[in-house]
């Protein structure tokens, strides 16, 4: 794969500051100049202009990351949205090369409609809960989905092309510049702007959804049994009411088993207004919200889904406006993802329930998934085969509410570390230095490599500046 670079681009000094924010938590209001190159050539020229002026910058895609990885206060943000094309497809090998600004719906639509896709190829995994994520952002944060036996997204990527600090195009893979490839995957944009990546696809399948209520103490055995029976995807969505004895214990276990002769058919599904009502209930009547959600899921037992379609979902942009009106204050949900050894899952959930009650935290949604070890990335969060526990906690948008949330999330990180676990760096910036060092032992190595590959510090972000200062304190 080769993309020619041509000189062009306006000076970033002529741009006005814009106010940016992350999509979900809305806790990262940032003033920055936004560069919107219409092509890879223009993006290269914009980076060269910043290099000549000694100006740092960072790339942004769909702006879903919640830790400031895609923002640079008072600096320049290179928006990759226009870099959204399909560049090449190898039907024999199941390889698809796309520009990094493309988002999952457009990619899936191309695979579904292209006559070149004779092998019925599709994606292996994506984030769930929303669809409008860029592929560049997925690689930068090294995402995962609900696969039961998959490593993170880096293992779905064959190769990449990025713009380096000098504005030049560089290709990297496991064979060509493997050290750079391992830093870029999960590297939060700190080694250049990824403009293209080649995906490893998998054949599309029809899957049968199998649903049951379960207790967290049964979960490790249930997941292992599902994997042994051929299920490829699954998760466990747990009760969210701290006042209930079922809190973080009872949940809906959904697994997806290949059904070779079946046709995708899912007549029961939630609409946007159903999600809006359930989200409102989760803030006011969490036991009822979980009960109604569980009843819906149990009613979908036996439905059949395409393996890619079951990973897509409904995300309600701006849903919190109605919630705010009902609560009488401005707020949102912040996410955290904790990792623990699978055998320690029940113990972790018991400690987490105690911590959340102690801090009077309000979970709005939560799920348990599995992840396989990441053998590639330098800043790998999946250092071993782990259970993943995701919490969405409500946060009031005032100083007291944000401080309360920070304390609750730090307590959850401590709970994971108690069992030798870790946490995901893509969300908040509330972890302490001690927590960072315990959970991410290669973070210092990552920061040293950043200085070696980018001595001029061309690529910076609020996330990077925060963690650099914290580790140097």
C-alpha positions as a printed Julia matrix, in Angstrom:
473×3 Matrix{Float64}:
   0.0     0.0    0.0
   1.43    3.39  -0.96
  -0.08    6.87  -0.79
   1.78    9.68  -2.5
   2.29   12.92  -0.57
   1.89   16.23  -2.38
   2.6    19.7   -0.95
  -0.33   21.88   0.03
  -2.3    23.22   3.03
  -3.29   26.45   4.7
  -1.33   27.82   7.62
  -2.77   26.68  10.96
  -1.97   30.13  12.36
  -5.02   31.55  10.55
  -7.51   29.33  12.38
  -9.77   30.45  15.21
 -10.07   28.52  18.45
 -13.01   26.14  18.66
 -14.57   24.49  21.71
 -14.32   20.7   21.53
 -15.52   17.99  23.9
 -15.8    14.25  24.12
 -19.11   12.78  22.95
 -20.22   10.77  25.98
 -18.93   12.14  29.29
 -18.72   15.77  28.12
 -16.03   16.36  30.74
 -13.25   17.51  28.4
 -14.19   21.0   27.15
 -11.15   22.13  25.18
 -10.25   25.25  23.23
  -8.15   24.34  20.2
  -7.53   25.13  16.56
  -8.95   22.43  14.31
  -7.22   21.39  11.09
  -9.56   19.63   8.65
  -7.46   18.31   5.77
  -9.55   17.04   2.84
  -6.91   14.52   1.78
  -3.84   12.64   2.97
  -1.7    15.04   0.94
  -3.23   18.02   2.74
  -2.75   16.29   6.1
   0.96   15.79   5.34
   1.29   19.44   4.39
  -0.49   20.54   7.57
   1.9    18.49   9.7
   4.9    19.95   7.85
   3.56   23.45   8.46
   3.25   22.7   12.18
   6.78   21.28  12.18
   8.19   24.43  10.56
   6.4    26.58  13.12
   7.41   24.36  16.05
   3.77   23.75  16.92
   2.53   20.5   18.52
  -0.67   18.81  17.39
  -2.76   15.67  17.87
  -5.19   13.73  15.7
  -8.89   13.31  16.46
 -11.51   11.03  14.94
 -15.03   10.71  16.3
 -13.98   12.18  19.7
 -15.31    9.38  21.91
 -12.21    8.91  24.09
 -12.82   10.44  27.53
  -9.3    11.03  28.82
  -8.24   13.9   26.57
  -6.22   11.73  24.17
  -7.6    13.54  21.11
  -7.46   17.08  22.5
  -4.67   19.62  22.99
  -5.66   22.7   24.99
  -4.68   25.86  23.15
  -3.05   23.77  20.45
  -3.98   22.13  17.16
  -6.22   19.15  16.54
  -6.07   17.41  13.16
  -9.56   16.09  12.36
  -9.37   12.92  10.25
 -13.08   12.81   9.35
 -12.5    13.53   5.64
 -10.02   10.66   5.35
 -12.75    8.05   5.1
 -12.27    6.05   1.91
 -11.78    2.38   1.11
  -8.36    1.97  -0.52
  -8.05   -1.71  -1.34
  -9.51   -5.18  -0.8
  -7.96   -8.64  -1.05
 -10.85  -11.1   -1.23
  -8.58  -14.13  -1.29
  -6.86  -13.21   2.0
  -9.66  -11.26   3.67
  -7.71   -8.01   3.94
  -9.34   -4.58   3.67
  -7.37   -1.32   3.55
  -9.26    1.79   4.65
  -8.45    5.35   5.57
  -8.34    5.93   9.3
 -11.2     8.42   9.43
 -13.75    5.88   8.19
 -16.31    4.83  10.78
 -17.79    1.42  11.43
 -21.19    1.97   9.72
 -19.55    3.04   6.45
 -17.08    0.17   6.59
 -19.81   -2.4    7.26
 -21.98   -0.92   4.5
 -19.11   -1.29   2.03
 -18.54   -4.91   3.0
 -22.25   -5.68   2.72
 -22.7    -4.06  -0.69
 -19.43   -4.56  -2.55
 -19.57   -7.15  -5.34
 -15.86   -7.72  -4.71
 -16.63   -9.27  -1.32
 -17.25  -12.73  -2.72
 -15.91  -14.43   0.4
 -18.53  -12.89   2.69
 -15.88  -11.19   4.79
 -16.66   -8.91   7.72
 -15.08   -7.47  10.87
 -14.1    -9.58  13.85
 -14.87   -7.04  16.57
 -15.76   -3.44  17.32
 -16.81   -1.41  20.3
 -20.43   -1.99  21.31
 -22.96    0.51  22.63
 -22.35    2.91  19.75
 -21.18    2.71  16.14
 -19.82    6.09  15.09
 -16.21    5.43  16.05
 -13.34    6.02  13.64
 -11.03    3.15  12.8
  -8.01    5.31  13.57
  -9.38    5.95  17.03
 -10.08    2.25  17.48
  -6.42    1.5   16.79
  -5.12    4.4   18.89
  -6.99    3.13  21.95
  -6.66   -0.55  21.0
 -10.33   -1.31  21.56
 -12.12   -4.6   22.03
 -15.66   -5.92  21.72
 -17.62   -8.76  23.24
 -15.6   -11.59  21.73
 -15.09  -14.5   24.11
 -11.72  -15.6   22.7
 -10.27  -12.51  21.03
  -7.27  -10.34  21.81
  -7.65   -6.54  21.42
  -8.05   -4.78  18.07
  -4.31   -4.69  17.29
  -4.56   -8.39  16.41
  -7.13   -7.49  13.72
  -4.71   -5.08  12.02
  -2.22   -6.28   9.4
  -0.45   -3.0    8.64
  -0.77    0.77   8.91
   0.38    4.0    7.29
   1.01    7.1    9.37
   2.27   10.64   8.99
   5.37   11.13  11.11
   6.58   14.26  12.89
   8.21   15.55   9.67
   5.01   15.2    7.67
   6.24   12.13   5.8
   4.31    8.92   5.19
   5.65    5.84   6.97
   4.4     2.27   6.72
   4.58   -0.17   9.62
   3.54   -3.75  10.32
   4.76   -6.75  12.28
   7.45   -7.25   9.61
   8.19   -3.66   8.56
   9.13   -1.35  11.46
   7.58   -3.71  14.03
   8.74   -1.57  16.96
   6.79    1.4   15.59
   3.74   -0.76  14.88
   3.75   -1.94  18.51
   3.94    1.63  19.79
   1.26    3.05  17.5
  -1.32    0.36  18.36
  -2.71    1.57  21.66
  -0.39    4.57  21.52
  -3.11    7.25  21.59
  -1.82    9.14  18.56
   1.53   10.04  20.13
   3.67    8.63  17.31
   1.91   10.22  14.34
  -1.39   10.46  12.5
  -2.52    7.06  11.27
  -4.08    7.71   7.86
  -4.68    4.13   6.68
  -4.83    0.64   8.11
  -5.28   -2.84   6.69
  -7.77   -5.0    8.56
  -7.76   -8.74   8.96
 -11.35   -9.79   8.29
 -13.28  -12.93   9.21
 -16.12  -14.75   7.41
 -19.58  -13.49   8.28
 -21.64  -16.0   10.25
 -25.18  -16.33  11.56
 -25.25  -16.65  15.34
 -27.94  -17.84  17.74
 -28.34  -15.72  20.85
 -28.64  -17.76  24.06
 -29.79  -15.85  27.14
 -30.11  -16.77  30.81
 -30.02  -15.11  34.21
 -26.89  -15.97  36.17
 -24.97  -15.04  39.29
 -21.45  -13.69  39.11
 -20.14  -16.69  41.02
 -21.29  -18.91  38.14
 -19.88  -16.7   35.43
 -16.36  -18.01  34.91
 -17.64  -21.56  34.49
 -20.5   -20.38  32.28
 -18.16  -18.48  29.95
 -15.79  -21.44  29.79
 -18.68  -23.76  28.93
 -19.94  -21.37  26.24
 -16.49  -21.23  24.64
 -16.2   -25.02  24.76
 -19.54  -25.25  22.94
 -18.36  -22.94  20.17
 -19.82  -19.59  21.23
 -17.78  -16.74  19.78
 -19.28  -13.71  21.54
 -20.91  -13.03  24.87
 -21.27  -10.76  27.86
 -22.92  -10.44  31.27
 -24.95   -7.31  32.08
 -25.31   -6.97  35.83
 -27.8    -5.41  38.24
 -27.0    -1.76  38.98
 -29.0    -0.82  42.12
 -26.71   -0.44  45.17
 -29.77   -0.83  47.42
 -30.48   -4.32  46.06
 -28.99   -7.6   47.24
 -28.55   -8.42  43.54
 -26.15   -5.5   43.02
 -23.2    -6.53  40.81
 -24.22  -10.16  41.33
 -27.33  -11.08  39.31
 -27.05  -10.46  35.6
 -28.12  -11.33  32.09
 -25.71  -13.73  30.4
 -25.92  -13.59  26.6
 -23.78  -15.8   24.37
 -23.76  -16.21  20.6
 -23.35  -19.64  19.04
 -22.71  -20.23  15.3
 -25.83  -21.55  13.53
 -24.66  -22.65  10.1
 -28.04  -23.36   8.52
 -30.0   -20.51  10.08
 -31.06  -17.19   8.59
 -30.62  -13.97  10.56
 -33.98  -13.07  12.1
 -34.41  -10.88  15.18
 -37.99   -9.6   15.35
 -37.63   -8.46  18.97
 -35.36   -5.46  19.36
 -35.2    -2.21  21.29
 -35.97    1.07  19.53
 -34.46    4.46  20.31
 -37.4     5.46  22.51
 -37.01    2.19  24.46
 -33.38    3.01  25.17
 -34.28    6.56  26.2
 -36.88    5.27  28.66
 -34.52    2.65  30.1
 -31.74    5.21  30.53
 -34.12    7.49  32.4
 -35.24    4.59  34.59
 -31.63    3.67  35.32
 -31.11    7.1   36.88
 -34.31    6.99  38.97
 -35.42    3.37  39.41
 -32.39    1.17  38.75
 -33.98   -2.08  39.94
 -36.91   -1.59  37.59
 -34.57   -0.63  34.74
 -32.57   -3.84  35.17
 -35.72   -5.95  35.47
 -37.23   -4.56  32.26
 -33.93   -4.89  30.41
 -33.54   -8.47  31.6
 -37.09   -9.32  30.54
 -36.42   -7.98  27.07
 -33.17   -9.9   26.69
 -34.68  -13.14  27.93
 -37.42  -12.74  25.3
 -34.75  -12.64  22.58
 -33.36  -16.07  23.47
 -33.09  -18.1   20.28
 -33.07  -15.17  17.85
 -30.5   -15.23  15.06
 -28.11  -12.4   14.17
 -25.37  -11.79  11.63
 -22.03  -11.85  13.43
 -21.32   -8.23  12.51
 -24.85   -6.88  13.03
 -25.02   -8.19  16.6
 -22.11   -5.9   17.43
 -23.89   -2.74  16.31
 -26.12   -0.72  18.6
 -28.17    2.39  19.22
 -26.47    5.41  20.76
 -28.67    8.39  21.61
 -26.72   11.57  20.98
 -27.58   14.13  23.62
 -29.65   11.67  25.67
 -28.52   13.27  28.91
 -30.45   16.49  28.29
 -33.7    14.74  29.21
 -31.99   13.03  32.14
 -30.66   16.38  33.37
 -34.13   17.9   33.27
 -35.5    15.04  35.33
 -32.66   15.19  37.88
 -32.48   18.96  38.14
 -28.73   19.11  37.54
 -26.24   18.79  34.7
 -24.43   15.48  34.51
 -23.29   12.6   32.35
 -21.83    9.12  32.6
 -18.12    8.42  32.82
 -16.87    4.95  31.99
 -14.12    2.89  33.54
 -12.96   -0.58  32.58
 -11.2    -2.8   35.08
  -9.34   -6.06  34.46
  -8.87   -8.97  36.85
  -7.78  -12.6   36.58
 -10.82  -14.61  35.59
 -10.67  -16.75  38.7
 -10.84  -13.57  40.82
 -13.95  -12.13  39.14
 -16.45  -12.94  41.92
 -14.12  -11.6   44.6
 -13.52   -8.41  42.64
 -17.24   -7.82  42.09
 -17.9    -8.18  45.82
 -15.17   -5.64  46.64
 -16.4    -3.31  43.88
 -19.96   -3.46  45.23
 -18.65   -2.45  48.65
 -16.59    0.41  47.17
 -19.45    1.78  45.1
 -21.8     1.71  48.08
 -19.18    3.33  50.31
 -18.74    6.17  47.83
 -22.47    6.4   47.12
 -21.77    6.01  43.43
 -24.59    5.49  40.96
 -23.91    2.94  38.21
 -26.12    3.39  35.16
 -24.89    0.4   33.19
 -22.33   -2.32  33.6
 -21.11   -5.44  31.86
 -18.53   -8.22  32.15
 -16.59   -9.52  29.14
 -13.49  -11.56  28.43
 -10.23  -10.61  26.74
  -7.26  -12.64  25.53
  -3.68  -11.45  26.08
  -2.3    -8.82  23.7
   1.09  -10.12  22.47
   1.94   -7.06  20.37
   1.39   -3.6   21.87
   3.96   -1.88  24.06
   1.3    -0.16  26.17
  -0.81   -3.32  26.28
  -3.72   -3.2   28.72
  -4.51   -6.9   28.15
  -1.3    -8.19  29.71
  -2.9   -11.58  30.25
  -6.21  -13.38  29.71
  -8.54  -11.34  31.88
 -12.13  -10.68  32.78
 -13.14   -7.12  31.83
 -15.64   -5.22  33.99
 -17.1    -2.01  32.57
 -18.85    0.57  34.75
 -20.8     3.63  33.6
 -21.1     5.89  36.67
 -23.24    9.0   36.83
 -21.22   12.19  37.38
 -22.62   15.55  38.44
 -20.95   18.34  36.49
 -19.83   20.4   39.45
 -16.63   20.35  41.48
 -18.08   18.16  44.21
 -19.63   15.7   41.79
 -16.43   15.34  39.78
 -14.38   14.82  42.94
 -16.84   12.18  44.17
 -16.59   10.36  40.84
 -12.79   10.5   40.88
 -12.7     8.94  44.34
 -15.12    6.19  43.32
 -13.13    5.32  40.21
  -9.85    5.31  42.13
 -11.43    2.9   44.62
 -12.43    0.58  41.76
  -8.87    0.68  40.41
  -7.57   -0.26  43.86
 -10.03   -3.15  43.93
  -8.7    -4.43  40.59
  -5.08   -4.0   41.72
  -5.85   -5.98  44.88
  -6.28   -9.01  42.63
  -3.28   -8.2   40.43
  -5.41   -6.58  37.74
  -5.33   -3.38  35.75
  -7.5    -0.68  34.14
  -8.08    0.93  30.74
  -6.33    4.25  30.09
  -8.82    5.52  27.5
 -11.33    6.98  29.92
 -10.8     9.42  32.83
  -7.46   10.83  34.08
  -8.2    10.24  37.76
  -5.78    7.4   38.49
  -2.89    8.12  40.85
   0.75    7.7   39.94
   0.99    4.62  42.15
  -2.01    3.09  40.39
  -0.53    3.83  36.97
   2.8     2.26  37.87
   1.16   -0.85  39.3
  -1.31   -1.38  36.46
   0.87   -0.36  33.51
   4.47   -1.42  34.21
   5.59   -0.52  30.67
   4.31    3.07  30.8
   7.79    4.49  31.47
   9.19    2.46  28.57
   6.38    3.84  26.4
   7.18    7.42  27.4
  10.91    6.89  26.73
  10.09    5.53  23.27
   7.91    8.56  22.68
  10.9    10.85  23.31
  13.13    8.74  21.05
  10.71    8.63  18.11
   9.48   12.21  18.55
  12.28   14.28  20.13
  10.64   17.53  19.03
   7.44   16.51  20.86
   5.4    17.18  17.75
   2.57   14.9   18.9
   1.06   16.0   22.19
  -2.31   15.81  23.88
  -3.88   16.76  27.18
  -3.75   13.07  28.12
  -0.02   12.91  27.33
   0.83   16.11  29.19
  -1.09   14.94  32.25
   0.57   11.54  32.41
   4.04   12.89  31.64
   3.73   15.4   34.49
   2.29   12.78  36.83
   5.09   10.29  36.16
   7.74   13.02  36.58
   6.28   14.38  39.82
